[in-house]
Amino acid sequence: MNNTSKGGKNNNDYTKYVFNNSSNGNKTCVFYPSALDQPLDDVPWKLVNMSFKLLNVDSKLVLTLLANHGFREVNSDSNDFNLLWSNNHINTNIISSLRSYQRINHFPRSCELTRKDKLYKNIETMSHRNGIKKFSFVPETYIMPKDYNRFISNQYRHRGLWIVKPFDLSRGRGITIIDYSFKDTQSALKENVVVAKYIDNPLLVNGYKWDLRLYVLVTSFNPLVVYLYEEGLVRFATVKYVCDRSRINNRRMHLCNYSVNKSSPSYIRNSDPERENVGHKWSMSALLNHLREEYLINTETLMAEIEDIVVKTIMSATAQMLPAINCFVPHNQNCFELYGFDILVDDKLKPWLLEVNLSPSLGIDSGLDSRIKSSMLCDLFTLIGIPIVDPTVFNFNKNVRRPKSDIPRNRNSNININNLSSDEKRLLKNTMDQNQRSRGFIRIFPTYLSWKKYSSYLDNINGIPRGSTIPPFYVKLIRNYNYFLNDHLFSENSSFYMDISRQDRYERSLKDFKRSLNDDKDADQTTDMSKLKKTIVKYLNDGYVFSNLQARQTFALYLTYISALLKKCALEKNFDNPSSNLVLMFLIKASKNLSVPLKIEVSKSSLSNKKAMEILQLLESFLLKYNYDTVMYLTPETTKNCLPHKLFNLFLTHAGKEDIEEIINDSKHNCLASAIHPVNDIKNSKSLESKVWK
């Protein structure tokens, strides 16, 4: 093939569209999102008859990008294609007949991840073998109808809301929310549905519930190779959230799916792709920016926990999929899969996996949609490595078929690359080439650090996730490519694939924003108290409250400052009878609610200094007993939407008396009213103290 395109472009233009692979010498296509607007005339493979086939695809995005890159579409009966893209599972007869240069966007048995019942069952199996706490990122779930009796006997313990989802429907279809007294809906639970504990304390943004749509690409299950796209979408509900059982039927409050909210009169579309935080669909980086700047949330920790969910979820289904992959996929680069992970974050900053979607929506309803999805697809097409091959040339089949059986290799083997088999060399080179083509996709497994973290979930001999149910005879047929890949590319002595920070790619606009909730070093210098107070007030105005513990801790700190102020006045002999009297009134009322009431005795001396010192001593005694009661007798937290603990602790560490006063004055709510009850009778005082104590 010539190094010039039909349009007579030079070699520089040719190399722009072609990646030269070291693994087999084949050239693969490089894609660009600019093709979405107009066809590219200088692509060099127009003369090579490159083609694609679509099955049950309702989005024009895939067709437009491929056609404008010079690919031609073939009919559904043709086998002469370079890429097959389907919205549904693909018949194994089609997969088993693939030639080495052909790419197809599904693995066999992907339903193990995308069917809600199978997804939960696989995660549950992994959790029993590896620790329930490590896999506690899915809500308590029951699979109907087989778990019906167990659910009925257990659900009254929670006395909360439950969400009911059909096994295999998407876009919010068939989803209902029920409470524990669901007499009219029990018949629905005898259908094929899953019933999961409803997360009723979501982290709100401007009062609205939201979830994340993440794009996860798996290019291989043996070895397991997982990528997360650097940009995702944030989908907002269109009705402000309130946890009220009388409103559980309001789908536009509880569900964030675009298909549910797009017809709402209040739905706002973002027509400007450069404004990523407008309307009811944001970019993920815009959300992370907002959470860090407005709520001072440690988004790096949040993204690390989300990556953890993705890797563990994929691992949980691997063993169930491997037999079918090994049986039906002829070449190790034939299949790839783009999954849509839906993640919800609660107000404790814990991410939850809602579901995994087969063929996530590629529909476009806004400029932001267009920019993110077209870039993601072009990066995906580039990463999977579509060889520049004429599919009508039937004898092109240079690659050896996937070996069906092999002797497992011990994890500690240390083989020189010159002594590797042709399959092993090809695997290493394909992995290196794929990494160079990854562009916007971030490989989250395996990397040097993620291998150290997750390899304990894999069997040392066969590399299959521990706890998996797989026929013993089949285990002998599985080659341990996971450990093989690590030994040669991710070992401590290897300079290849060393981990680098990924957060600057998730938060493009936050590279210079260094503050986080865990930055304890030089905290006094780096903590911006004005921003911290603004964040607290924003939380409170969005419906969050101080928990009982937080309110008492804040009130105790405020009393500490009052005590210090009285002590200073006493030392300077600058006594203020009105203030002392106000404190005394408070102590008389408040001491009755202590576990051991404080005996209030103040001399009737007219000397203000003696009286003030006695009141000061009483206040210090009260504070000791108040703190003791807080630790010993405070009931467990029941508030679902209290302030995030890390944010509150940071505020408590650095707040002064004036800072607490400002929070009370600026908040729309009397946020500390529950901290102390017996002072409601203190009236007729305009001082700040009365606002705290009333």
BELCOR-V299284 format. One record per backbone hydrogen bond with DSSP energy under -0.5 kcal/mol. CO is the residue of the C=O (numbers start at 0). NH is the residue of the N-H. E is the energy in kcal/mol with one decimal. If there is no record, write none. Layout:
# BELCOR-V299284
CO & NH & E
CO & NH & E
This chain:
# BELCOR-V299284
4 & 7 & -2.1
9 & 13 & -1.7
10 & 14 & -2.6
11 & 15 & -1.1
12 & 16 & -0.8
13 & 16 & -1.1
13 & 17 & -0.6
16 & 29 & -2.2
17 & 19 & -0.5
18 & 20 & -0.8
18 & 27 & -2.5
20 & 24 & -1.0
25 & 20 & -2.1
26 & 387 & -3.2
27 & 18 & -2.7
31 & 34 & -1.7
32 & 35 & -2.0
33 & 36 & -1.3
33 & 37 & -1.0
38 & 40 & -0.5
42 & 45 & -0.9
44 & 47 & -1.6
44 & 49 & -0.8
45 & 48 & -0.6
49 & 71 & -2.1
50 & 81 & -2.6
50 & 82 & -1.2
51 & 73 & -2.4
52 & 84 & -2.7
54 & 86 & -1.8
55 & 57 & -0.6
58 & 62 & -0.6
59 & 63 & -2.9
60 & 64 & -2.4
61 & 65 & -2.3
62 & 66 & -2.8
63 & 67 & -2.6
64 & 68 & -0.6
65 & 68 & -0.7
65 & 70 & -2.4
66 & 69 & -1.6
67 & 39 & -3.0
71 & 51 & -2.2
74 & 77 & -1.5
78 & 80 & -1.4
81 & 102 & -2.2
82 & 52 & -2.3
83 & 104 & -1.4
84 & 54 & -2.2
90 & 93 & -0.9
90 & 94 & -1.6
91 & 95 & -2.7
92 & 96 & -0.7
93 & 96 & -0.6
94 & 97 & -1.7
94 & 329 & -0.6
98 & 101 & -1.7
102 & 83 & -2.5
103 & 335 & -1.7
104 & 337 & -0.5
106 & 109 & -1.0
108 & 111 & -1.7
109 & 112 & -2.1
109 & 113 & -1.8
110 & 114 & -2.2
113 & 115 & -0.5
114 & 118 & -2.9
115 & 119 & -1.9
116 & 120 & -2.1
117 & 121 & -2.6
118 & 122 & -2.1
119 & 123 & -2.7
120 & 124 & -2.2
121 & 125 & -2.0
122 & 126 & -2.3
123 & 127 & -1.9
124 & 128 & -1.1
125 & 129 & -2.3
126 & 130 & -2.0
130 & 133 & -0.5
130 & 134 & -0.6
131 & 134 & -1.1
132 & 135 & -1.1
134 & 137 & -0.5
136 & 352 & -2.8
139 & 196 & -2.6
141 & 143 & -0.6
141 & 194 & -2.8
142 & 146 & -2.4
144 & 147 & -1.7
146 & 150 & -2.6
147 & 151 & -2.6
148 & 152 & -1.9
149 & 153 & -1.2
150 & 154 & -2.9
153 & 156 & -1.8
154 & 157 & -0.8
154 & 158 & -1.6
159 & 179 & -0.7
160 & 197 & -2.1
161 & 177 & -2.9
162 & 195 & -2.6
163 & 175 & -1.8
164 & 193 & -3.0
165 & 168 & -0.5
166 & 115 & -2.3
169 & 172 & -1.7
171 & 174 & -1.2
175 & 163 & -3.3
177 & 161 & -3.3
178 & 181 & -0.8
180 & 182 & -2.1
181 & 184 & -1.1
181 & 185 & -0.5
182 & 185 & -0.6
184 & 187 & -0.9
184 & 188 & -0.7
185 & 188 & -0.9
186 & 189 & -1.4
187 & 190 & -1.3
190 & 192 & -1.7
191 & 166 & -1.5
192 & 143 & -2.9
193 & 164 & -2.6
193 & 195 & -0.5
194 & 141 & -2.3
195 & 162 & -3.0
197 & 199 & -1.2
200 & 346 & -2.9
201 & 203 & -0.5
204 & 207 & -1.8
206 & 240 & -2.4
207 & 204 & -2.0
208 & 236 & -2.5
210 & 234 & -2.5
211 & 213 & -0.6
211 & 342 & -2.0
212 & 232 & -2.1
213 & 215 & -0.7
213 & 340 & -2.2
214 & 228 & -2.8
215 & 338 & -3.4
216 & 218 & -0.5
216 & 226 & -3.0
217 & 336 & -1.9
219 & 224 & -2.3
222 & 221 & -0.8
224 & 218 & -1.5
224 & 219 & -0.9
225 & 443 & -1.9
225 & 444 & -1.6
226 & 216 & -2.4
227 & 441 & -2.7
231 & 283 & -2.2
232 & 212 & -3.1
232 & 234 & -0.5
233 & 235 & -0.5
233 & 281 & -1.9
234 & 210 & -1.8
241 & 243 & -1.6
243 & 246 & -2.3
244 & 247 & -1.2
246 & 249 & -1.5
248 & 250 & -1.4
249 & 252 & -1.7
249 & 253 & -1.4
250 & 254 & -2.8
251 & 237 & -1.3
251 & 238 & -1.5
256 & 259 & -0.6
256 & 260 & -1.8
257 & 261 & -2.4
260 & 263 & -1.8
263 & 266 & -1.7
266 & 268 & -0.5
267 & 279 & -2.2
268 & 270 & -0.8
269 & 366 & -1.1
269 & 367 & -0.8
270 & 272 & -0.7
271 & 274 & -1.6
273 & 275 & -0.9
274 & 277 & -0.6
275 & 282 & -1.8
277 & 280 & -0.6
279 & 235 & -2.2
281 & 233 & -2.9
282 & 286 & -1.8
283 & 287 & -2.7
284 & 288 & -2.3
285 & 289 & -2.3
286 & 290 & -3.0
287 & 291 & -2.2
288 & 292 & -2.6
289 & 293 & -2.8
289 & 294 & -0.7
290 & 294 & -1.0
290 & 296 & -2.1
291 & 295 & -0.6
296 & 298 & -1.6
297 & 301 & -1.6
298 & 302 & -2.5
299 & 303 & -1.9
300 & 304 & -2.0
301 & 305 & -1.8
302 & 306 & -2.6
303 & 307 & -1.9
304 & 308 & -1.7
305 & 309 & -2.2
306 & 310 & -2.5
307 & 311 & -2.2
308 & 312 & -2.3
309 & 313 & -2.3
310 & 314 & -2.5
311 & 315 & -1.9
312 & 316 & -0.8
313 & 316 & -0.9
313 & 317 & -0.7
314 & 317 & -0.8
314 & 318 & -0.6
316 & 320 & -1.4
317 & 320 & -0.7
317 & 321 & -2.2
318 & 322 & -0.7
320 & 324 & -2.3
321 & 325 & -3.1
322 & 326 & -1.6
323 & 327 & -2.6
324 & 328 & -2.1
327 & 329 & -0.7
329 & 401 & -4.6
330 & 333 & -1.9
333 & 103 & -2.4
336 & 217 & -2.5
336 & 338 & -0.6
337 & 358 & -0.7
338 & 215 & -2.6
338 & 340 & -0.7
339 & 356 & -3.0
340 & 213 & -2.9
340 & 342 & -0.6
341 & 353 & -2.8
341 & 354 & -0.9
342 & 211 & -2.9
343 & 351 & -3.4
344 & 202 & -2.8
345 & 348 & -2.1
348 & 350 & -0.6
349 & 345 & -2.2
351 & 343 & -2.4
351 & 353 & -0.6
354 & 341 & -2.4
356 & 339 & -2.1
365 & 369 & -2.3
366 & 370 & -2.3
367 & 371 & -2.4
368 & 372 & -2.6
369 & 373 & -2.0
370 & 374 & -1.7
371 & 375 & -2.4
372 & 376 & -2.3
373 & 377 & -2.2
374 & 378 & -2.2
375 & 379 & -2.1
376 & 380 & -3.0
377 & 381 & -1.9
378 & 382 & -2.3
379 & 383 & -2.4
380 & 384 & -0.6
380 & 385 & -0.6
381 & 384 & -0.7
384 & 386 & -0.8
385 & 28 & -1.8
386 & 388 & -1.6
388 & 390 & -0.7
389 & 392 & -1.9
391 & 393 & -1.1
392 & 395 & -1.3
394 & 396 & -1.2
405 & 407 & -0.5
409 & 412 & -1.7
415 & 418 & -2.3
416 & 419 & -1.3
420 & 424 & -2.5
421 & 425 & -2.2
422 & 426 & -2.2
423 & 427 & -2.1
424 & 428 & -2.4
425 & 429 & -2.8
426 & 430 & -2.1
427 & 431 & -2.0
428 & 432 & -2.7
429 & 433 & -2.6
430 & 434 & -2.0
431 & 435 & -1.7
432 & 436 & -1.3
434 & 437 & -1.0
437 & 440 & -2.7
439 & 229 & -2.2
440 & 442 & -0.6
441 & 227 & -3.0
441 & 443 & -0.6
444 & 225 & -3.6
446 & 450 & -2.4
447 & 451 & -1.3
448 & 452 & -1.6
449 & 453 & -2.5
450 & 454 & -2.2
453 & 456 & -2.0
454 & 457 & -1.8
456 & 465 & -3.9
458 & 462 & -1.6
459 & 410 & -0.5
463 & 458 & -2.5
464 & 467 & -1.3
467 & 469 & -0.8
470 & 473 & -1.0
470 & 474 & -1.3
471 & 475 & -0.9
473 & 476 & -2.0
473 & 477 & -0.5
474 & 477 & -1.3
476 & 478 & -0.5
478 & 480 & -2.2
479 & 483 & -1.4
480 & 484 & -2.6
481 & 485 & -1.9
482 & 486 & -2.7
483 & 487 & -1.3
484 & 488 & -2.1
484 & 489 & -0.6
485 & 489 & -1.5
485 & 490 & -0.8
490 & 493 & -1.8
494 & 497 & -0.5
496 & 447 & -0.9
501 & 504 & -1.5
501 & 505 & -1.5
502 & 506 & -2.4
506 & 509 & -1.8
507 & 510 & -0.6
509 & 512 & -1.5
511 & 513 & -1.0
515 & 518 & -1.4
517 & 519 & -1.8
519 & 522 & -1.5
521 & 524 & -0.6
521 & 525 & -2.2
522 & 526 & -2.5
525 & 527 & -0.5
526 & 528 & -1.1
527 & 531 & -2.3
528 & 532 & -2.9
529 & 533 & -1.9
530 & 534 & -2.1
531 & 535 & -2.3
532 & 536 & -2.6
533 & 537 & -2.1
534 & 538 & -2.3
535 & 539 & -2.4
536 & 540 & -2.7
537 & 541 & -1.2
538 & 543 & -2.3
539 & 542 & -1.3
544 & 642 & -1.6
546 & 550 & -2.9
547 & 551 & -2.3
548 & 552 & -2.5
549 & 553 & -2.4
550 & 554 & -2.6
551 & 555 & -2.6
552 & 556 & -2.0
553 & 557 & -2.2
554 & 558 & -2.5
555 & 559 & -1.9
556 & 560 & -1.8
557 & 561 & -2.1
558 & 562 & -2.8
559 & 563 & -2.3
560 & 564 & -2.2
561 & 565 & -2.4
562 & 566 & -2.3
563 & 567 & -2.3
564 & 568 & -2.2
565 & 569 & -2.2
566 & 570 & -2.4
567 & 571 & -1.9
568 & 573 & -3.3
569 & 572 & -0.9
572 & 574 & -0.7
574 & 576 & -0.6
575 & 579 & -2.4
576 & 580 & -2.8
577 & 581 & -2.0
578 & 582 & -2.3
579 & 583 & -2.3
580 & 584 & -2.5
581 & 585 & -2.1
582 & 586 & -2.5
583 & 587 & -2.3
584 & 588 & -1.8
585 & 589 & -3.3
586 & 590 & -2.2
588 & 591 & -0.7
589 & 592 & -1.7
590 & 593 & -1.2
590 & 597 & -0.6
594 & 596 & -0.5
597 & 599 & -0.6
598 & 600 & -0.8
605 & 607 & -0.7
606 & 610 & -1.8
607 & 611 & -2.5
608 & 612 & -2.1
609 & 613 & -1.9
610 & 614 & -2.3
611 & 615 & -2.3
612 & 616 & -2.3
613 & 617 & -2.2
614 & 618 & -2.5
615 & 619 & -2.2
616 & 620 & -2.2
617 & 621 & -2.8
618 & 622 & -2.4
619 & 623 & -1.9
620 & 624 & -2.0
621 & 625 & -2.8
622 & 626 & -2.4
623 & 627 & -1.9
624 & 628 & -2.5
625 & 629 & -1.9
626 & 630 & -1.8
627 & 631 & -2.7
628 & 632 & -2.5
628 & 633 & -0.6
629 & 633 & -0.6
638 & 641 & -0.5
640 & 544 & -1.6
643 & 647 & -2.5
644 & 648 & -2.8
645 & 649 & -1.9
646 & 650 & -2.1
647 & 651 & -3.0
648 & 652 & -1.9
649 & 653 & -1.3
650 & 654 & -1.9
655 & 659 & -2.0
656 & 660 & -2.2
657 & 661 & -2.4
658 & 662 & -1.9
659 & 663 & -2.0
660 & 664 & -2.4
661 & 665 & -2.9
662 & 666 & -1.8
668 & 670 & -2.0
669 & 672 & -1.8
671 & 674 & -1.7
671 & 675 & -0.6
672 & 675 & -0.5
676 & 679 & -1.2
678 & 681 & -1.6
680 & 682 & -0.7
686 & 690 & -0.9
687 & 690 & -0.7
687 & 691 & -1.8
688 & 692 & -2.4
689 & 693 & -1.7
